[in-house]
């Protein structure tokens, strides 16, 4: 399939791209849903909006719930190449699945949070009606998210996968430690005896990487994060490399078999002698942003960050006694 370029007008200097004028009419809207979430409120809003616009609604085979039974069901590749916009209703896993479908076709995704954290979601269900009106009026931006092209090299030949959050390489339980060599640009950087490694995008910095002490990274930063899992050694810090650099992970001869997961989905087991190469994908994820909040506001709210000043004082601090020069 030939990858279509983004359908929206972008500026050239920034990866947080603004629409200068309303986009072309959205004639086809795709819906990706979580099969076990109560989506009635979301479906009602989507169906009403699509009907009002005289647009076509499409879904994936076997996914359309009762509220969307009249949708045209298309297989994944046709679904993405046909849609002008994809609405993903669920948690971050559902939105990641929608990005995997939509990114090769250059189609933006609007995330509706039906999960717990929902870092990737733009709105909650009560806000969806207003959000759809804004999208219909062209009052939104499209945020480009780095994706990773991950190639597994084994005796069976190479297989390539795209990750938007992270690629995790971890030891198979009961077989000892993983022994992994990390190289950047063809030069060895470090060898680990560890439970495994997490290779994350800035988007994935608020996922598994965060839970093992990694940094929170703005999604507009063009970088790849490499974080060891329980390394047997003193070096346990996250390595940050440029997204343009080639990362290689070798499964060493003394290693236990390792399992590879991509965005939470198990791909396969690798044995000693296998190699993983990671580079920037040429198909980034595209997320619809309405400008109602920022990455930092979203992170503060989702992580429930408590400010010590707010905890210790009921009054607002108005003046800084030590202003900057």
C-alpha positions in Angstrom: 0.0 0.0 0.0 1.3 3.5 -0.8 1.4 5.7 2.2 -0.6 8.8 1.9 0.7 12.1 3.2 -1.1 13.8 6.1 -4.3 15.4 4.9 -3.8 18.5 6.9 -1.8 21.7 6.3 1.3 21.7 8.6 3.9 24.3 9.4 7.5 23.2 8.7 9.4 24.3 11.8 7.7 22.4 14.5 6.4 18.9 15.3 3.4 20.5 17.0 1.8 21.5 13.8 -1.0 24.0 13.5 -3.7 24.2 10.9 -3.7 27.6 9.3 -7.2 27.1 7.7 -10.0 24.6 8.2 -9.1 21.2 6.6 -11.0 19.6 3.7 -14.4 18.2 4.6 -14.2 15.1 6.8 -16.3 12.7 4.6 -15.3 9.4 6.3 -14.8 8.8 10.0 -13.4 5.6 11.4 -14.1 4.3 14.9 -11.8 2.0 17.0 -13.2 0.8 20.3 -12.4 -1.1 23.4 -14.6 -4.2 23.4 -15.2 -4.3 27.1 -15.8 -0.6 27.9 -19.2 1.0 28.2 -19.2 3.3 25.1 -22.9 4.2 24.8 -22.3 7.9 25.5 -19.4 8.1 23.0 -21.3 6.2 20.3 -24.4 8.5 20.6 -22.2 11.6 20.2 -20.3 10.1 17.2 -23.3 8.8 15.4 -25.2 12.1 15.8 -22.2 14.2 14.6 -21.5 12.0 11.6 -25.2 12.0 10.5 -25.4 15.8 10.9 -22.4 16.1 8.6 -23.7 13.6 6.1 -20.4 11.7 6.5 -19.7 8.0 6.3 -18.9 6.0 9.4 -16.6 2.9 9.2 -15.4 0.4 11.7 -13.3 -2.8 12.0 -14.8 -6.3 11.4 -16.3 -7.7 14.6 -15.8 -4.5 16.5 -18.8 -2.4 15.8 -21.1 -2.5 18.9 -24.9 -2.3 18.7 -24.9 1.5 18.6 -22.7 1.4 15.5 -24.3 -1.6 13.8 -25.0 0.4 10.6 -21.3 1.2 10.0 -19.4 -0.1 7.1 -16.9 -2.7 8.3 -13.5 -2.7 6.6 -10.3 -4.7 7.2 -7.4 -2.8 8.8 -5.5 -1.6 5.7 -8.7 -0.5 3.9 -10.0 1.1 7.1 -7.0 3.4 7.5 -6.7 4.3 3.8 -10.4 5.2 3.6 -10.8 7.3 6.8 -10.2 11.0 7.0 -10.2 10.9 10.8 -10.1 8.0 13.3 -11.8 8.3 16.7 -10.4 5.8 19.3 -12.6 5.2 22.3 -10.9 3.3 25.2 -7.7 3.6 27.1 -4.1 4.2 25.9 -4.0 0.6 24.5 -6.9 1.3 22.2 -5.4 4.6 21.1 -2.1 2.9 20.4 -3.9 0.3 18.3 -5.6 3.1 16.4 -2.3 4.8 15.8 -0.8 1.6 14.4 -3.7 1.4 11.9 -3.7 5.1 11.0 -0.1 6.1 11.0 0.9 4.4 7.7 -1.9 6.2 5.9 -1.2 9.6 7.5 -4.6 9.8 9.3 -4.9 11.7 12.6 -6.5 10.0 15.7 -8.8 11.7 18.2 -8.5 9.8 21.5 -11.5 9.5 23.9 -10.6 8.3 27.4 -12.5 5.4 28.7 -9.6 3.9 30.6 -7.8 4.9 33.8 -4.9 7.2 32.9 -5.4 7.9 29.2 -2.2 10.0 28.6 -2.8 9.9 24.8 -6.5 10.8 25.0 -7.6 14.3 24.3 -11.1 14.3 25.8 -13.3 12.5 28.3 -16.8 11.4 27.1 -18.7 14.4 28.5 -16.5 16.7 26.3 -16.8 14.7 23.1 -19.7 16.6 21.6 -17.9 19.9 22.0 -14.7 18.3 20.7 -16.4 17.0 17.5 -17.8 20.4 16.8 -14.3 21.9 17.1 -12.9 19.3 14.8 -15.7 19.9 12.3 -14.8 23.6 12.3 -11.1 22.9 11.8 -10.3 24.3 15.3 -7.6 21.8 16.2 -3.9 20.9 15.7 -2.2 17.7 14.8 0.6 16.6 17.1 3.2 14.3 15.5 4.5 11.5 17.7 7.7 9.7 17.1 7.3 6.0 16.2 10.1 3.3 16.3 10.8 0.9 13.5 12.0 -2.3 15.3 13.5 -5.1 13.3 14.1 -8.5 14.9 17.0 -10.4 13.2 16.9 -14.2 13.7 17.8 -17.3 11.8 14.3 -17.2 10.4 15.0 -13.8 8.8 14.1 -10.3 9.8 10.6 -9.2 10.9 9.8 -5.5 11.4 7.3 -3.9 13.9 6.3 -0.3 14.6 6.1 0.9 18.2 4.6 4.1 19.5 5.2 3.6 23.2 8.0 1.2 23.7 9.7 -2.0 22.9 10.5 -4.2 25.9 13.1 -7.0 25.9 12.9 -9.1 29.0 14.2 -12.5 30.3 12.1 -15.6 30.1 11.3 -16.5 33.8 13.1 -19.5 35.1 16.1 -19.3 32.7 18.4 -16.8 34.4 19.3 -13.3 33.5 19.2 -11.6 30.1 22.6 -10.7 28.7 22.3 -7.8 26.3 24.7 -5.6 24.5 23.6 -2.1 23.5 25.3 -0.3 20.6 24.7 3.1 19.1 25.7 4.0 15.6 27.6 0.7 15.4 29.7 1.4 18.5 29.3 -0.7 21.7 28.1 1.4 24.6 27.3 -1.1 27.4 26.6 -4.7 28.2 23.9 -5.6 30.7 23.2 -8.6 32.8 19.6 -7.7 33.8 16.0 -8.6 33.7 15.8 -6.7 30.4 15.6 -3.4 28.6 12.9 -0.8 27.7 13.3 1.2 24.5 10.8 4.0 24.6 9.7 7.0 22.6 9.0 10.3 24.5 5.3 9.2 24.3 6.3 6.0 26.1 8.2 7.9 28.8 5.0 8.1 30.8 4.3 4.4 30.5 6.5 1.5 31.6 9.7 3.6 31.6 8.2 5.9 34.2 7.4 3.0 36.5 11.1 2.0 36.6 12.4 5.5 37.4 12.8 6.9 33.9 12.3 10.5 33.0 9.2 12.3 31.8 10.0 13.6 28.4 8.0 16.1 26.3 6.5 14.5 23.2 8.1 17.1 21.0 11.6 15.9 22.0 13.2 13.9 19.2 14.8 11.1 21.2 14.9 7.5 22.0 15.1 6.3 25.7 16.9 3.1 26.7 16.3 2.0 30.3 17.6 -1.2 31.9 15.4 -3.4 34.1 17.0 -4.4 37.4 20.6 -4.5 36.0 23.3 -6.4 37.9 25.7 -3.5 38.1 26.1 0.1 39.2 25.0 1.7 35.9 21.2 1.8 35.9 20.4 5.1 34.3 18.3 5.8 31.2 20.4 6.4 28.1 18.9 9.0 25.8 20.0 9.0 22.1 18.9 11.0 19.1 16.0 9.6 17.1 18.3 9.8 14.0 20.8 7.3 15.5 20.7 3.6 15.0 20.2 1.5 18.2 21.3 -2.2 18.2 20.6 -4.7 20.9 22.4 -8.1 20.7 21.3 -11.1 22.7 24.6 -12.4 23.9 25.7 -16.1 24.1 25.3 -16.4 27.8 21.8 -14.9 27.9 18.6 -16.6 28.8 16.0 -16.6 26.1 14.2 -13.2 26.0 10.7 -12.2 25.1 10.0 -9.1 23.0 6.9 -7.0 23.6 5.8 -4.0 21.5 3.3 -1.5 23.0 2.3 -4.2 25.5 1.7 -7.0 22.9 4.0 -10.0 22.9 5.7 -10.5 19.6 8.1 -13.5 20.0 10.9 -15.1 21.9 14.5 -14.6 20.9 17.5 -16.8 21.6 21.2 -16.0 21.9 22.6 -14.7 18.7 19.5 -12.6 17.8 19.8 -8.9 17.2 17.2 -6.1 17.4 17.7 -2.8 15.5 15.7 0.3 16.4 15.4 3.4 14.3 12.9 6.2 13.7 9.9 5.1 11.7 8.9 7.1 8.6 5.3 6.8 9.7 4.8 8.9 12.9 1.6 8.8 14.9 -0.7 11.8 14.5 -2.9 12.9 17.4 -5.6 15.5 17.3 -5.1 18.3 19.9 -7.7 20.9 20.6 -5.5 23.2 22.7 -7.7 22.8 25.8 -4.8 21.5 27.8 -1.1 20.9 27.4 1.2 17.8 27.8 2.3 19.2 31.2 -1.2 19.9 32.4 -2.3 16.5 31.3 0.7 14.8 33.0 0.1 16.8 36.2 -3.5 15.7 36.3 -3.0 12.1 35.3 -0.1 11.5 37.7 -2.0 13.4 40.5 1.1 15.5 41.3 0.8 17.3 44.6 2.6 20.6 45.1 4.2 20.8 48.5 3.3 24.5 48.7 -0.3 23.7 48.0 -0.2 21.0 50.7 1.4 23.2 53.3 -0.5 26.5 52.7 -4.1 27.3 52.0 -3.3 30.7 50.6 -1.9 31.4 47.2 1.8 32.5 47.1 1.5 35.9 45.3 5.0 37.3 45.3 8.4 35.8 44.9 10.7 37.5 47.4 13.7 36.5 45.3 12.8 37.6 41.7 15.0 36.6 38.9 17.5 39.2 37.6 
